[in-house]
Amino acid sequence: MVNELELAHNPAQCSARLRNVGDALYVIGGKWKLRIIIALAEGHCRFNELQRALEGISAKVLSNELKDLEINGFVKRVVNTGIPVVVTYELTDYTESLKEVLQALGNWGEQHREKLRSESRQAS
């Protein structure tokens, strides 16, 4: 089995991988986008609920990130026109395409955190 990182030896494949990763990071990169998706998956659906769940995010940044996620097909904004008007956010079916990415990132984050703890204990 060829290690995917070894594909960098082929310039065309390297360029394609760089372009693909760049495209992915453009859409879901940054500090907040994946966190917003996870918070929505956990049931936080109103703006203020999301802001409380995502400690440290400003209202302006949350609003911009939600718009970006909506443009890219991950989030749907739903306006219920009753009294009072209630705006909620929902994940789209397309968000399911990130399931393996989120699982892999979560697993890697846990492994990395444990690695740092282990190295810290060994250094002490």
C-alpha positions in Angstrom: 0.0 0.0 0.0 1.4 3.4 -1.0 1.5 6.0 1.8 -0.5 8.9 0.5 2.1 11.3 1.7 4.6 9.6 -0.6 2.6 10.7 -3.6 4.3 14.1 -3.3 7.1 12.7 -5.4 4.9 12.9 -8.5 4.5 16.7 -9.2 1.0 16.3 -10.8 -0.3 14.2 -7.9 1.3 16.6 -5.4 -0.4 19.6 -7.1 -3.7 17.8 -7.1 -3.5 16.9 -3.4 -2.4 20.5 -2.5 -5.4 21.9 -4.5 -7.8 19.4 -3.0 -6.6 20.0 0.6 -6.7 23.8 -0.1 -10.3 23.5 -1.3 -11.3 21.5 1.8 -9.6 23.9 4.2 -11.2 26.9 2.4 -14.6 25.4 3.1 -14.2 23.9 6.6 -11.0 25.4 7.8 -10.5 27.9 10.6 -11.2 27.9 14.3 -15.0 27.7 14.2 -16.6 26.0 11.3 -16.2 22.4 12.4 -17.1 23.3 16.0 -20.3 24.9 14.8 -21.2 21.8 12.8 -20.5 19.6 15.9 -22.6 22.0 18.1 -25.5 21.8 15.6 -25.2 18.0 15.6 -25.5 18.0 19.4 -28.8 19.8 19.1 -27.9 23.5 19.6 -30.0 25.1 16.9 -30.7 28.8 17.8 -28.1 31.5 17.4 -27.7 32.3 21.1 -27.5 28.6 22.0 -24.7 28.2 19.5 -22.9 31.2 20.8 -23.1 29.9 24.4 -22.0 26.4 23.3 -19.0 27.8 21.4 -17.2 29.6 24.2 -15.2 32.6 23.0 -17.0 33.2 19.6 -18.4 36.6 19.0 -21.8 37.2 17.5 -20.3 38.7 14.3 -17.9 35.8 13.8 -20.7 33.3 14.4 -23.0 35.1 12.0 -20.3 35.1 9.3 -19.4 31.5 9.8 -23.0 30.4 9.6 -23.4 32.3 6.4 -20.3 30.6 5.0 -21.5 27.2 6.1 -24.9 27.9 4.5 -23.3 29.0 1.2 -21.3 25.8 1.1 -24.4 23.6 1.8 -23.6 22.4 5.3 -26.2 24.5 7.2 -29.8 25.5 6.5 -31.3 28.6 8.1 -34.9 28.2 9.0 -37.2 31.1 9.8 -40.4 30.3 11.7 -42.6 33.3 11.1 -44.8 32.9 14.2 -44.9 35.4 17.0 -42.1 35.8 17.9 -40.1 35.1 14.8 -37.7 32.2 15.6 -34.6 31.5 13.5 -33.0 28.1 13.8 -30.1 26.4 12.0 -30.0 22.8 10.9 -27.4 20.6 9.3 -28.1 19.5 5.8 -27.8 16.0 4.5 -24.5 17.1 2.8 -22.9 17.5 6.3 -22.9 13.7 6.5 -20.1 13.7 4.0 -17.9 15.1 6.8 -18.6 12.3 9.3 -15.4 10.4 8.6 -13.3 13.6 8.6 -14.8 14.6 12.0 -14.2 11.2 13.5 -10.6 11.1 12.2 -9.9 14.6 13.5 -11.4 13.8 16.9 -9.4 10.6 17.2 -6.2 12.3 16.1 -6.8 15.2 18.5 -7.2 12.8 21.4 -4.0 10.9 20.4 -2.1 14.1 20.1 -3.2 15.4 23.5 -2.2 12.1 25.1 1.2 12.2 23.3 1.8 15.7 24.7 0.8 14.6 28.2 3.0 11.6 28.0 6.0 13.6 26.9 5.3 16.2 29.6 5.3 13.5 32.3 8.5 12.0 30.9 10.2 15.4 30.9 9.3 16.0 34.6 
